[in-house]
Amino acid sequence: MVNYEAYRVCLKEVVLAKGEKWQGTHSLRYDYTQQEKANGISLAQISITLGHSRERVTLHYLAKV
């Protein structure tokens, strides 16, 4: 299991080093979900890949405006 805080800190460092604006890990999850859905990946499979297996949470990422 990955330590979330360690993951978040490392990811933030990489994003900032690339000159990008840090918007948190959920922004990346949103982008990933949108891309996978556009590629025809099922909601169930996206949920599993995101690591929570709850489709209603994945729907949150698809509904974000």
Phi and psi in degrees as a GROMACS rama.xvg file:
@    title "Ramachandran Plot"
@    xaxis  label "Phi"
@    yaxis  label "Psi"
@TYPE xy
-87.0331  136.82  VAL-2
-74.1483  116.383  ASN-3
-59.1737  -43.3923  TYR-4
-64.8745  -41.0728  GLU-5
-63.2671  -43.2849  ALA-6
-59.3064  -46.9672  TYR-7
-62.7227  -44.2113  ARG-8
-64.0466  -46.5792  VAL-9
-63.7938  -43.2595  CYS-10
-62.9969  -42.8395  LEU-11
-60.5476  -43.2399  LYS-12
-59.2936  -43.6711  GLU-13
-65.109  -45.8742  VAL-14
-60.255  -48.0733  VAL-15
-65.9793  -36.9617  LEU-16
-64.2855  -28.0397  ALA-17
-82.9763  -1.53209  LYS-18
80.6039  15.7485  GLY-19
-93.1283  160.032  GLU-20
-81.572  129.173  LYS-21
-78.541  122.958  TRP-22
-123.83  13.1535  GLN-23
91.3341  166.637  GLY-24
-70.8469  -28.5864  THR-25
-69.4333  -27.4728  HIS-26
-62.8284  -40.7613  SER-27
-67.2995  -38.5328  LEU-28
-64.2696  -39.2911  ARG-29
-60.6577  -50.3584  TYR-30
-59.9084  -43.2954  ASP-31
-61.1332  -46.4196  TYR-32
-61.0432  -44.9228  THR-33
-60.2543  -44.6485  GLN-34
-65.0796  -45.4807  GLN-35
-64.5572  -41.0902  GLU-36
-63.0039  -41.4425  LYS-37
-63.3077  -27.7049  ALA-38
-85.835  3.89504  ASN-39
86.3611  11.9478  GLY-40
-75.0485  138.197  ILE-41
-68.3706  153.5  SER-42
-58.8782  -40.6619  LEU-43
-61.5291  -44.9065  ALA-44
-67.7799  -39.618  GLN-45
-61.0949  -43.6259  ILE-46
-59.2747  -43.035  SER-47
-64.5954  -44.1269  ILE-48
-62.6138  -36.4263  THR-49
-72.2205  -14.5347  LEU-50
92.941  10.3008  GLY-51
-120.91  -18.0534  HIS-52
56.3444  25.8513  SER-53
-116.501  107.064  ARG-54
-60.7308  -32.8324  GLU-55
-65.8224  -30.326  ARG-56
-70.6746  -41.6593  VAL-57
-63.1215  -36.5524  THR-58
-59.2389  -32.4241  LEU-59
-58.3425  -42.7417  HIS-60
-68.8538  -29.717  TYR-61
-79.2111  -24.591  LEU-62
-92.0498  -9.8471  ALA-63
-59.1155  135.401  LYS-64
